[in-house]
Every structure is written in structure tokens, then in C-alpha cells.
Amino acid sequence: MADRSTAAVDVADNSGDKPLTAKADQSTADGVAQNPERDTDSKEAQGSPGTEGPRKKASPPELHSGHKLARRYRLEECVTRLDGFSSWRAVDEKLRRAVGVHTLPADHARARSVLAAARSSALLGDPRFVQVLDAVEENDLVYVVHEWLPDATELTTLLAAGPMEPHDAYQMVSQVASAMAAAHREGLAHLRLNPNAVLRASTGQWRIRGLAVNAALRGINSDTPQRTDTESIGALLYAALTQRWPYENDAYGLSGLPKHIGLIAPDQVRAGIHRGLSELAMRALVNDGATASRHEAPCTTPEELVKAIGEMPRIRPPEPSFTAPPEYQRTTYQQGTYGRPGPGPGVTQPLATPPPPLQSRTGKVLKWTVSALLIAALGLGSWQLADALMDQSDKSDDTNNTHTQDGGDKNDTRPKPTPIGIQKAQEFVAKGDAQHPNDVDKTHDGDGSTYWRTKTFTEGPPIAPYKPGVGIVYDLGSAKNLSTATIGLRYGGNHTTVELYAADSLTPASLDSMDKIGSVQTADTTATVKLTKSVKTQYVLVWLTAVPYSGSDSAAYAGAGYKQAISEVRFTG
């Protein structure tokens, strides 16, 4: 079930993980089965290396389907029960939406670290991660509430069907590396980044679940968290290219490498693998003297990995393939069968010789008469056709010399602007928090009264003191020739600066990975960006870098400040 796969904490066997990259609590050793009745009391009492201190005996709370937390979160189904904590699919009755919930006793040895990790992850607010919605200690119970993504698919499930295409693997590693680089800049690490923790949403965006929380639940820490997460990203890319786990043991439904041969490059595992992606995986996986690449230096942090990806030639999506129609087969007929198909190849059939026709004097006269009439008709038709063409040519010359009163040409053959439909939209976050990602569809719903809005800034008009800009990426369905963009704005005054970028996906890795194709500065409530030349692209970023000052508007905002809202976006080609 998709619901189960996108909510449970990672408890899969990871015995194929690279050893010595993270210190794990031995009581949750890799490979433990998901057994709700497993007796953990003895290990809870003993403690183990790498934990946060002496272990206290902790038994799971008496929770069941229908139980409510905070009189709001109704537990529906237990999807994981392991080592004193449990994970549930639940319903937020206040907001009427599905959520996931991790629970563990308040006296559990890891309760404090789980609570701290969840609150730190929630403060990041990056939409590339599955968001923590609540982290509470209540009634001797600690619980963490997070997003539930029923339409997302784990990388584990995707790889079960086979290796990924180079473009898909490139998009995955670009987005995951960029997200982890942003997390590490805020002091957050994952330490459990594996195919179970990476999800692809229905929009094509890659998202990461369990940032900091999964490691805290399992008691995992590392002296080199950036190195650990970078190696994990390399392992994800390796698996995506080869459908093999880059260590000797099998893990996550993938076969490990043959024993005693060491770490070999992906293009040595399978033929036809993209050379640049193969080297990138090895540069991220380098550890303990392994050779990162044939030529390049290793990547030891997500930031270095993002830089290495940016230096690679961009991998384009495959061209759509069209099936050629079947070759036309002419039907042949045997003489003398009167329209009926003759026998198959290799079969001979005697042909009857028809008797010679009887021609009379009258028949010959009739034949010559009909021939003469046909010749005369053809000659007359040719003369009339030529006369008509000459007359049409004269009229065409007169028309070409006729102009409208405003100076326009009535027969202007230039193509008229063609509206381009918008298939999907996704908010793009270059730095800091998202604005209002759930409202992006309101910018192309055909209703000018609905809108997506920015947050209110205390300084302006440039947004630069806070972030390089805010905006939305639009998917046009396929590559289209774009010439003009018209953006409806809610607030005028001062000035609003709008820039257009051609992107390579709905979730581009960074602003630097896109090509700027136009910009405009306006004080009106409509911004029209006309490109100097037509650009062919499928994805377009509408990017606001300056917003006007506006007073209080109870219908949209509380308080005055620098802000803007986009009501309707239209593209023409």
C-alpha cells in the first residue's frame, strides 16, 4: 500500500550499509524484523554502546485504533512497532487531513533526543523534506506528527521495476543533494538516508522523510555527519543506476555486489551507464582508501556534491518515441478472377484465354467519337483553368497592395499569439522557508479573485535582505515556443520586479541551474514580460525579486509591509 510506504519510520534491514559511518544503538541493530510482539525489555534494561546513557525499561503505551492524542489526532492503523516506539497512520480531525504519528514513552532513553530532533526539523521548513507538524510530550507520552503522502512512492519501490533512466537518476541525486546541503547549513543531518527515506511525489518532486528524527528514533549518531550523508547519497545514485546495493550484503530489496571484489564503478556493473553519473556516484562513495573516480577528487560533503553536479553537462530528458505505422501492403489480384484475391504464393492456377472481342463498324465509330469529345473537353477545361488562375493572380496583387487605415496589412501572414496551457505548478524555494505552496494552483485556475501570496517583509522593495526571491515553476506539459508571459498582480505602487527563467524540471536544483529569459519592472497590477526572441521550454519559473509596500488588507494579510500576490498567469507562444 502506498499509504504505508510513505509514512512508516525506516525499519528495513540495512545490513548492506557501509559500516563505521554512523554509530547505532545496538538494541536496534540492523536487520531486526517488524514484530509487534518482540520482547525488548531485557535489552532496554541493559543499555548498549552508542546510546545516550543508561537505558530505562520502557514498554509501549497502550494505544489502539481509534485512540486520540491531544483530542485531535485519531490513530487509525499501526504501521510500525519496534524497540519501544510505534508509528501510526492517523487523522487530524481539526484540519481533516491524514497525518503520520511516531509515539514512544516519555521515559524512553531516546525520548528527549527524538523530541529535540523533531523540533529542529520542523524549524527548517524546507518543502523538500516531509514536514514535522507537531512534537509534543503529554501524559507520559512523546509523539511526533508529520505529513502523510499517499501519492508518493519510495525509491525502493521504483527500483524494484529496474534501474532508472539517466535523466531520472540525475534529477533524483540533484534534488536530494541540494536538499541535504541546505539541511547541513542549518546544522541538521539525516544519518539514515536510504531508499526507504527518499520519495517521489506525483508531481515528480523528490522528497526526503525522517530528517534527524529517524536517526534519533534508532539511537544513531556520527562523528562525521556530512561525510555519512554524502556517502548515503552516493549509494542512492549507485542503486538507481545499477539496481544493486554498493556493498556486499543485500539490502532494501537490492542484491549486493559480489563478495571480495570491493567497490567497483557502476559502469563496470552494467553496460551503457552514463559515464558522468557513474563517476559522480564513486566520488560520493569514497571511504577508507577506495578510489573515488578515475580522474576526479572525492566529494565529502553534500555541498561539494552539489557543486560537482553543477559542473556536469546537463542531462536532458529522453526524446518522446513515436511508433512508425505499419508498412502499407498492396493487395494483388490474379488476372481473370474478377476482383477476387488470387491463390496464395506458390500456388499456380491456369488462366483461361478470353475469346477475341467482336468489333463492329458502329463500335469503331462510337469509340472515335468518344475520344474526340474527351480531347475537346480537356482542352476547354485547361483554358478555363488557366484563365481562372490569371484572374486570381491579379486579385492577389491588388489585395497585397491594399492596407488598412491604421497602416496594417490585411494579409499579414505572421502567426498570431497562441495561448499555452499550464499543466502543473510548484513553488520554488531558493533559500529559507516556503511562502504558500498549497496556493500555487490558484495562479492558473482561471479565477482572478484567487491568488498565491508572498509573506510580508519589513524591508523592501527588494527581497534580497531575506532571500534572493520567491516564485513558482510552471509545467507547460511539453516543450513549447514561449514569447510572452502575463502575470496578474494583486498590489500596485512602488514597483514589482518579475523575472522569467527556463528550467529543466518542475523542481530545479538551484537558481544557477536555470537560464534567465526575460524580466520586467512595473508599478501596475499586471506585469507583461515579452521575450526578445522565442524560447522553447517546458518549465518556466516566474520569479519575484522586488515587491511593493502595501497597507493592511484583512482579506489577504494581517498588517502592513512589503508583499505581493499573483492572481493569474498566462503564457503565449
C-alpha positions as CSV (number, residue, x, y, z in Angstrom):
1,M,0.0,0.0,0.0
2,A,1.3,3.5,-0.9
3,D,0.0,4.9,2.4
4,R,2.0,2.5,4.5
5,S,5.2,3.0,2.4
6,T,5.2,6.8,2.8
7,A,4.6,7.1,6.5
8,A,6.4,4.4,8.4
9,V,9.7,5.1,10.0
10,D,12.5,3.3,8.3
11,V,12.9,-0.1,9.9
12,A,14.0,-2.2,6.9
13,D,17.1,-4.3,7.1
14,N,20.1,-2.3,6.2
15,S,22.8,-4.9,6.8
16,G,24.2,-3.8,3.5
17,D,25.0,-0.3,4.8
18,K,28.6,0.9,4.8
19,P,29.9,0.1,8.3
20,L,31.6,2.5,10.6
21,T,29.9,5.6,9.1
22,A,27.5,6.0,11.9
23,K,27.2,4.7,15.4
24,A,23.9,2.9,16.0
25,D,22.3,1.8,19.2
26,Q,22.9,-2.0,19.3
27,S,19.4,-2.6,20.7
28,T,18.1,-1.6,17.3
29,A,20.7,-3.4,15.3
30,D,20.1,-3.5,11.6
31,G,18.0,-6.4,10.3
32,V,15.5,-6.5,13.2
33,A,12.1,-7.6,11.9
34,Q,9.0,-5.6,12.4
35,N,7.5,-7.8,15.1
36,P,4.9,-6.1,17.3
37,E,5.2,-8.8,20.0
38,R,9.1,-8.7,20.2
39,D,10.3,-8.6,23.8
40,T,12.7,-5.7,24.2
41,D,12.6,-5.3,28.0
42,S,15.9,-7.1,28.6
43,K,17.8,-5.0,26.2
44,E,16.1,-1.9,27.3
45,A,17.3,-2.5,30.8
46,Q,20.9,-3.4,29.9
47,G,21.8,-0.4,27.7
48,S,24.3,-0.6,24.9
49,P,27.2,1.2,23.2
50,G,26.5,4.4,21.4
51,T,23.3,5.2,23.3
52,E,22.5,8.4,25.1
53,G,23.1,7.0,28.5
54,P,21.7,4.2,30.8
55,R,18.6,2.6,29.3
56,K,15.4,2.7,31.2
57,K,12.8,0.0,30.9
58,A,10.2,1.3,28.5
59,S,7.1,-0.5,27.5
60,P,5.0,0.7,24.6
61,P,1.9,2.7,25.7
62,E,-1.5,1.1,25.4
63,L,-2.5,2.6,22.1
64,H,-5.1,1.2,19.7
65,S,-7.0,2.2,16.6
66,G,-9.5,5.0,17.5
67,H,-7.3,6.4,20.3
68,K,-7.0,10.2,20.2
69,L,-3.9,12.3,21.0
70,A,-4.4,15.8,22.2
71,R,-8.2,15.3,21.4
72,R,-7.2,15.9,17.8
73,Y,-5.1,13.1,16.2
74,R,-7.2,9.9,15.9
75,L,-5.0,6.8,15.4
76,E,-6.1,4.6,12.5
77,E,-3.5,1.9,11.7
78,C,-0.2,0.9,13.3
79,V,2.3,0.6,10.5
80,T,5.5,0.0,12.7
81,R,6.1,-1.2,16.2
82,L,9.8,-1.6,17.1
83,D,12.0,-1.2,20.2
84,G,9.6,0.7,22.3
85,F,8.2,3.1,19.7
86,S,5.4,2.8,17.2
87,S,4.3,4.6,14.0
88,W,0.7,5.1,13.0
89,R,-1.4,6.4,10.2
90,A,-3.8,8.9,11.8
91,V,-6.3,11.6,11.0
92,D,-6.1,15.2,12.1
93,E,-9.7,15.8,13.0
94,K,-9.2,19.6,13.3
95,L,-7.8,20.1,9.8
96,R,-9.5,16.9,8.3
97,R,-6.3,15.5,6.8
98,A,-4.3,12.3,7.1
99,V,-1.1,12.5,9.1
100,G,1.6,10.1,10.4
101,V,2.4,9.8,14.1
102,H,5.5,8.4,15.9
103,T,4.9,7.6,19.6
104,L,7.2,6.4,22.4
105,P,7.0,6.6,26.2
106,A,8.3,9.8,27.8
107,D,10.7,7.8,30.0
108,H,12.2,6.1,26.9
109,A,16.0,6.5,26.7
110,R,15.7,8.3,23.4
111,A,12.6,10.4,24.1
112,R,14.5,13.7,24.7
113,S,16.6,13.3,21.6
114,V,13.6,12.5,19.4
115,L,11.7,15.5,20.7
116,A,14.7,17.8,20.1
117,A,15.3,16.3,16.6
118,A,11.7,16.7,15.6
119,R,11.5,20.4,16.7
120,S,14.8,21.2,14.9
121,S,13.5,19.5,11.7
122,A,10.2,21.5,12.0
123,L,12.1,24.8,12.2
124,L,13.8,24.1,8.8
125,G,10.5,24.4,6.9
126,D,12.0,23.2,3.7
127,P,9.3,21.7,1.3
128,R,11.9,19.2,0.0
129,F,11.6,17.3,3.3
130,V,8.5,15.6,4.7
131,Q,7.4,18.2,7.2
132,V,7.2,17.7,11.0
133,L,3.8,19.2,12.0
134,D,3.9,18.8,15.8
135,A,6.2,17.4,18.5
136,V,4.6,17.1,22.0
137,E,5.2,15.5,25.4
138,E,1.9,14.7,27.0
139,N,0.5,12.2,29.6
140,D,3.8,10.3,29.8
141,L,3.9,10.0,26.1
142,V,6.1,11.7,23.4
143,Y,4.6,11.9,19.9
144,V,5.8,13.4,16.7
145,V,3.2,14.3,14.0
146,H,4.4,14.5,10.3
147,E,3.0,14.8,6.8
148,W,1.3,11.8,5.2
149,L,2.0,11.5,1.5
150,P,-0.4,8.8,0.0
151,D,0.6,9.7,-3.6
152,A,4.3,9.4,-3.1
153,T,6.4,6.3,-4.0
154,E,9.5,5.1,-2.2
155,L,12.7,4.8,-4.2
156,T,12.8,1.1,-3.0
157,T,9.5,0.5,-4.9
158,L,10.7,2.4,-8.0
159,L,13.9,0.3,-8.2
160,A,12.0,-2.9,-8.0
161,A,11.0,-2.4,-11.6
162,G,14.6,-1.9,-12.8
163,P,17.4,0.8,-13.0
164,M,16.4,4.4,-13.6
165,E,16.9,6.3,-16.8
166,P,19.9,8.7,-16.7
167,H,17.7,11.8,-16.6
168,D,15.6,10.4,-13.7
169,A,18.7,9.4,-11.7
170,Y,20.2,12.9,-12.4
171,Q,17.1,14.6,-11.1
172,M,17.0,12.4,-8.0
173,V,20.6,13.0,-7.0
174,S,20.4,16.7,-7.8
175,Q,17.4,17.3,-5.6
176,V,18.4,15.1,-2.8
177,A,22.0,16.5,-2.6
178,S,20.6,20.1,-2.8
179,A,18.1,19.5,0.0
180,M,20.7,17.8,2.3
181,A,23.2,20.7,1.6
182,A,20.5,23.1,2.8
183,A,19.8,21.0,5.9
184,H,23.5,20.8,6.9
185,R,23.8,24.6,6.5
186,E,21.3,24.7,9.3
187,G,23.1,22.1,11.4
188,L,20.8,19.2,10.6
189,A,21.9,15.7,9.5
190,H,19.8,12.7,8.4
191,L,22.2,9.7,9.0
192,R,19.5,7.2,7.8
193,L,19.3,8.3,4.2
194,N,18.4,5.2,2.2
195,P,15.9,4.1,-0.5
196,N,13.2,3.9,2.1
197,A,13.6,7.5,3.1
198,V,13.5,9.0,-0.4
199,L,10.1,9.5,-2.0
200,R,9.0,10.7,-5.5
201,A,5.7,12.7,-5.4
202,S,3.1,12.6,-8.1
203,T,4.4,16.0,-9.3
204,G,7.9,14.4,-9.9
205,Q,9.5,16.2,-7.0
206,W,11.8,14.2,-4.8
207,R,11.2,14.5,-1.0
208,I,13.1,13.2,2.0
209,R,11.5,11.9,5.1
210,G,12.8,11.4,8.6
211,L,15.4,14.2,8.7
212,A,17.2,13.9,12.1
213,V,14.1,12.1,13.5
214,N,14.8,8.6,12.1
215,A,18.3,8.6,13.4
216,A,17.1,9.8,16.8
217,L,14.5,7.0,17.0
218,R,17.2,4.4,16.3
219,G,19.8,6.0,18.5
220,I,22.2,6.7,15.6
221,N,24.9,9.4,15.7
222,S,28.1,10.1,13.7
223,D,31.3,12.0,14.3
224,T,31.3,13.0,10.6
225,P,27.6,13.6,9.7
226,Q,28.3,15.4,6.4
227,R,30.5,12.5,5.2
228,T,27.9,10.0,6.3
229,D,25.1,11.7,4.4
230,T,27.2,12.2,1.3
231,E,28.1,8.6,1.1
232,S,24.4,7.7,1.5
233,I,23.6,9.9,-1.5
234,G,26.3,8.2,-3.4
235,A,24.7,4.8,-2.5
236,L,21.3,6.0,-3.7
237,L,22.7,7.1,-7.0
238,Y,24.6,3.8,-7.4
239,A,21.4,1.8,-6.7
240,A,19.5,4.0,-9.2
241,L,22.0,3.3,-12.0
242,T,22.6,-0.4,-11.4
243,Q,19.7,-1.7,-9.3
244,R,22.4,-3.1,-7.0
245,W,23.4,-2.1,-3.4
246,P,27.0,-0.9,-3.4
247,Y,28.1,-3.2,-0.6
248,E,28.4,-6.9,-0.2
249,N,25.2,-7.6,1.7
250,D,21.7,-7.4,0.1
251,A,19.5,-4.6,1.4
252,Y,16.3,-2.7,0.5
253,G,15.2,-5.4,-1.9
254,L,18.5,-5.0,-3.9
255,S,21.3,-7.5,-4.4
256,G,24.7,-6.6,-3.1
257,L,27.9,-6.6,-5.0
258,P,29.8,-9.9,-5.4
259,K,31.9,-10.7,-2.4
260,H,35.6,-10.0,-2.2
261,I,35.8,-7.7,-5.2
262,G,35.4,-4.4,-3.4
263,L,33.6,-1.3,-4.6
264,I,33.6,-1.1,-8.4
265,A,32.2,1.7,-10.6
266,P,28.6,1.5,-11.7
267,D,29.6,1.4,-15.4
268,Q,31.6,-1.8,-14.6
269,V,28.4,-3.4,-13.2
270,R,26.1,-2.7,-16.1
271,A,26.8,-1.7,-19.7
272,G,25.5,1.6,-21.1
273,I,25.5,3.5,-17.8
274,H,26.1,7.3,-18.1
275,R,29.8,7.8,-17.5
276,G,29.4,11.2,-15.7
277,L,26.8,9.8,-13.2
278,S,28.9,6.7,-12.6
279,E,32.0,8.8,-11.7
280,L,29.7,11.1,-9.5
281,A,28.5,8.0,-7.5
282,M,32.1,6.9,-6.9
283,R,33.2,10.4,-5.8
284,A,30.4,10.4,-3.2
285,L,31.1,6.8,-2.0
286,V,34.8,7.2,-1.4
287,N,35.8,6.0,2.0
288,D,38.7,4.1,3.7
289,G,41.1,4.4,0.7
290,A,38.6,3.5,-2.0
291,T,39.2,5.2,-5.3
292,A,36.5,7.8,-5.8
293,S,36.9,8.3,-9.6
294,R,39.3,7.7,-12.4
295,H,40.1,11.4,-12.6
296,E,38.2,13.5,-10.1
297,A,38.6,14.2,-6.3
298,P,36.1,12.8,-3.8
299,C,33.1,14.6,-2.5
300,T,32.9,14.6,1.3
301,T,30.0,17.0,1.9
302,P,26.6,17.5,0.3
303,E,27.7,21.0,-0.7
304,E,30.7,19.6,-2.6
305,L,28.4,17.1,-4.3
306,V,26.0,19.9,-5.4
307,K,29.0,21.7,-6.9
308,A,30.1,18.6,-8.7
309,I,26.6,18.1,-10.1
310,G,26.5,21.7,-11.3
311,E,29.8,21.2,-13.2
312,M,28.4,18.2,-15.1
313,P,26.8,18.8,-18.6
314,R,23.0,18.9,-18.0
315,I,21.3,15.6,-18.8
316,R,18.3,16.2,-21.0
317,P,15.1,14.0,-20.8
318,P,14.8,11.4,-23.5
319,E,13.0,12.5,-26.7
320,P,9.5,11.0,-27.0
321,S,9.4,8.0,-29.2
322,F,6.8,7.5,-31.9
323,T,5.8,4.1,-33.3
324,A,6.0,4.1,-37.0
325,P,2.8,3.0,-38.8
326,P,2.8,-0.5,-40.3
327,E,4.1,-0.6,-43.9
328,Y,1.4,-0.4,-46.5
329,Q,0.9,-3.8,-48.2
330,R,-0.5,-3.7,-51.7
331,T,-3.2,-6.3,-52.4
332,T,-2.6,-8.0,-55.7
333,Y,-5.2,-9.8,-57.8
334,Q,-4.8,-12.6,-60.3
335,Q,-5.9,-11.8,-63.9
336,G,-9.2,-13.5,-64.6
337,T,-10.5,-13.6,-61.0
338,Y,-12.8,-10.6,-61.5
339,G,-11.8,-8.7,-58.3
340,R,-11.5,-11.8,-56.1
341,P,-8.0,-12.4,-54.5
342,G,-5.9,-15.0,-56.2
343,P,-4.4,-18.0,-54.6
344,G,-1.5,-17.7,-52.1
345,P,2.2,-17.6,-53.2
346,G,3.5,-20.7,-54.7
347,V,0.1,-21.8,-56.0
348,T,-0.4,-21.8,-59.7
349,Q,-3.8,-21.5,-61.4
350,P,-4.5,-22.0,-65.1
351,L,-5.7,-18.8,-66.7
352,A,-8.5,-19.1,-69.3
353,T,-7.8,-17.3,-72.6
354,P,-10.7,-14.9,-73.3
355,P,-12.2,-15.1,-76.8
356,P,-11.3,-12.2,-79.1
357,P,-13.8,-9.3,-78.9
358,L,-16.2,-8.7,-81.7
359,Q,-15.9,-5.2,-83.1
360,S,-18.4,-3.8,-85.5
361,R,-18.3,-0.7,-87.7
362,T,-20.6,1.1,-85.3
363,G,-18.4,0.3,-82.3
364,K,-15.3,1.8,-84.0
365,V,-17.2,5.0,-84.9
366,L,-18.5,5.3,-81.3
367,K,-15.0,4.8,-79.9
368,W,-13.5,7.6,-82.0
369,T,-16.4,9.9,-81.3
370,V,-16.0,9.5,-77.5
371,S,-12.2,10.0,-77.8
372,A,-12.8,13.3,-79.7
373,L,-15.2,14.6,-77.2
374,L,-12.8,13.8,-74.3
375,I,-10.0,15.7,-76.0
376,A,-12.2,18.7,-76.6
377,A,-13.4,18.7,-73.0
378,L,-9.9,18.5,-71.7
379,G,-8.8,21.4,-73.9
380,L,-11.7,23.6,-72.8
381,G,-11.1,22.8,-69.2
382,S,-7.4,23.6,-69.4
383,W,-8.2,27.0,-71.0
384,Q,-10.8,27.9,-68.3
385,L,-8.4,26.8,-65.5
386,A,-5.6,29.0,-66.8
387,D,-8.0,31.9,-67.2
388,A,-9.2,31.5,-63.6
389,L,-5.6,31.3,-62.3
390,M,-4.6,34.5,-64.1
391,D,-7.7,36.3,-62.7
392,Q,-6.9,35.1,-59.2
393,S,-3.3,36.3,-59.5
394,D,-4.5,39.8,-60.5
395,K,-6.8,39.9,-57.5
396,S,-4.0,38.8,-55.2
397,D,-1.7,41.6,-56.4
398,D,-4.5,44.1,-55.8
399,T,-5.1,42.7,-52.3
400,N,-1.4,42.8,-51.4
401,N,-1.3,46.5,-52.3
402,T,-4.3,47.2,-50.1
403,H,-3.6,48.4,-46.5
404,T,-5.9,49.1,-43.6
405,Q,-6.5,52.7,-42.4
406,D,-4.2,52.1,-39.4
407,G,-1.3,51.1,-41.6
408,G,-1.7,47.3,-41.1
409,D,-1.6,44.7,-43.8
410,K,-4.8,42.9,-44.3
411,N,-3.0,39.8,-45.5
412,D,-0.3,39.7,-42.7
413,T,0.7,36.0,-42.6
414,R,2.6,36.3,-39.3
415,P,1.3,33.7,-36.8
416,K,-1.0,35.1,-34.1
417,P,0.0,34.6,-30.4
418,T,-1.2,31.2,-29.3
419,P,-2.2,30.6,-25.6
420,I,-0.2,27.9,-23.8
421,G,-1.9,25.8,-21.2
422,I,-0.4,25.2,-17.8
423,Q,-0.4,21.6,-16.6
424,K,1.1,21.8,-13.1
425,A,2.8,24.3,-10.8
426,Q,5.2,24.1,-7.9
427,E,6.6,26.7,-5.5
428,F,10.4,27.1,-5.9
429,V,12.4,27.8,-2.7
430,A,15.9,29.0,-3.2
431,K,16.6,29.9,0.4
432,G,14.8,29.8,3.8
433,D,11.1,29.0,4.2
434,A,8.4,28.4,1.5
435,Q,5.7,31.1,1.1
436,H,2.3,29.4,0.5
437,P,2.9,26.3,-1.6
438,N,-0.6,25.0,-1.2
439,D,-2.0,28.0,-3.2
440,V,0.1,27.8,-6.3
441,D,-2.8,26.2,-8.3
442,K,-4.8,29.4,-7.7
443,T,-2.5,31.2,-10.1
444,H,-3.8,29.3,-13.2
445,D,-7.3,28.3,-12.2
446,G,-9.0,30.9,-14.5
447,D,-10.3,32.8,-11.4
448,G,-8.8,36.2,-11.0
449,S,-10.1,36.5,-7.4
450,T,-7.9,33.7,-6.1
451,Y,-4.2,34.1,-5.6
452,W,-0.9,32.8,-4.3
453,R,0.8,35.3,-1.9
454,T,4.2,36.0,-0.5
455,K,4.9,36.6,3.1
456,T,5.1,40.2,4.5
457,F,8.6,41.6,4.7
458,T,9.5,44.5,6.9
459,E,12.0,45.9,4.4
460,G,11.9,46.4,0.6
461,P,11.1,46.7,-2.2
462,P,14.0,44.2,-3.0
463,I,13.5,40.9,-1.2
464,A,17.3,40.4,-1.1
465,P,17.9,41.1,2.6
466,Y,15.8,38.0,3.3
467,K,16.2,35.7,0.2
468,P,17.2,36.0,-3.5
469,G,13.5,35.9,-4.5
470,V,10.3,34.0,-4.4
471,G,8.3,32.4,-7.2
472,I,6.6,29.5,-8.9
473,V,7.7,27.0,-11.6
474,Y,5.1,26.2,-14.2
475,D,4.9,23.0,-16.3
476,L,3.6,23.6,-19.8
477,G,3.1,19.9,-20.5
478,S,5.8,19.7,-23.2
479,A,8.4,21.9,-24.7
480,K,6.7,25.0,-26.2
481,N,7.9,28.1,-28.0
482,L,7.3,30.8,-25.4
483,S,7.2,34.5,-26.4
484,T,5.2,36.4,-23.7
485,A,4.1,35.9,-20.1
486,T,1.3,38.0,-18.5
487,I,1.3,37.9,-14.7
488,G,-1.7,39.3,-12.8
489,L,-0.6,41.0,-9.5
490,R,-2.8,42.0,-6.5
491,Y,-0.8,45.1,-5.4
492,G,0.5,48.1,-7.4
493,G,2.5,51.0,-6.3
494,N,6.3,51.3,-5.8
495,H,7.5,48.6,-8.1
496,T,7.4,44.9,-8.6
497,T,10.2,43.1,-10.4
498,V,9.4,39.9,-12.3
499,E,12.0,37.7,-13.9
500,L,11.4,34.6,-16.1
501,Y,13.7,31.6,-16.1
502,A,13.7,28.5,-18.3
503,A,14.1,25.5,-16.0
504,D,14.9,21.8,-16.7
505,S,12.2,20.4,-14.4
506,L,9.3,21.3,-12.1
507,T,11.8,21.2,-9.2
508,P,15.1,22.7,-10.4
509,A,18.2,22.1,-8.3
510,S,19.1,25.8,-7.9
511,L,18.6,29.2,-9.5
512,D,22.0,28.9,-11.1
513,S,20.9,25.8,-13.0
514,M,18.3,27.8,-14.9
515,D,18.6,30.3,-17.9
516,K,17.1,33.8,-17.4
517,I,15.0,34.6,-20.5
518,G,13.3,37.9,-19.6
519,S,12.4,40.5,-16.9
520,V,10.1,43.5,-16.3
521,Q,9.6,46.1,-13.6
522,T,6.1,47.5,-13.2
523,A,4.0,49.6,-10.8
524,D,0.8,48.3,-12.2
525,T,-1.2,45.2,-11.2
526,T,-0.3,43.4,-14.5
527,A,3.3,42.5,-15.5
528,T,3.9,41.6,-19.1
529,V,7.2,40.0,-19.9
530,K,7.9,40.0,-23.7
531,L,10.9,37.9,-24.7
532,T,13.2,39.4,-27.3
533,K,13.3,36.0,-29.0
534,S,11.1,32.9,-28.8
535,V,12.4,30.3,-26.3
536,K,11.4,26.7,-26.4
537,T,11.0,25.2,-22.9
538,Q,8.6,23.0,-20.9
539,Y,9.2,24.6,-17.4
540,V,9.1,28.3,-16.7
541,L,10.0,30.0,-13.4
542,V,8.1,33.2,-12.5
543,W,10.4,34.9,-10.0
544,L,9.7,37.9,-7.9
545,T,12.8,39.8,-6.7
546,A,11.1,43.1,-5.5
547,V,7.6,43.6,-4.1
548,P,5.7,46.8,-3.3
549,Y,4.7,48.3,0.1
550,S,1.0,47.8,0.9
551,G,-1.1,48.6,4.0
552,S,-3.3,46.2,5.9
553,D,-5.6,44.1,3.9
554,S,-7.8,41.8,6.1
555,A,-8.8,39.8,3.1
556,A,-5.3,38.7,2.4
557,Y,-2.8,39.8,5.1
558,A,-2.7,41.0,8.6
559,G,-0.5,44.1,8.9
560,A,1.3,46.3,6.5
561,G,4.7,45.7,4.8
562,Y,6.3,44.7,1.5
563,K,4.3,41.9,-0.2
564,Q,2.8,40.8,-3.4
565,A,0.3,38.2,-4.7
566,I,-0.1,36.5,-8.1
567,S,-3.7,36.1,-9.2
568,E,-3.4,34.6,-12.7
569,V,-0.5,33.7,-15.0
570,R,-0.9,33.3,-18.8
571,F,1.7,32.2,-21.3
572,T,1.6,32.7,-25.1
573,G,3.8,31.4,-27.9
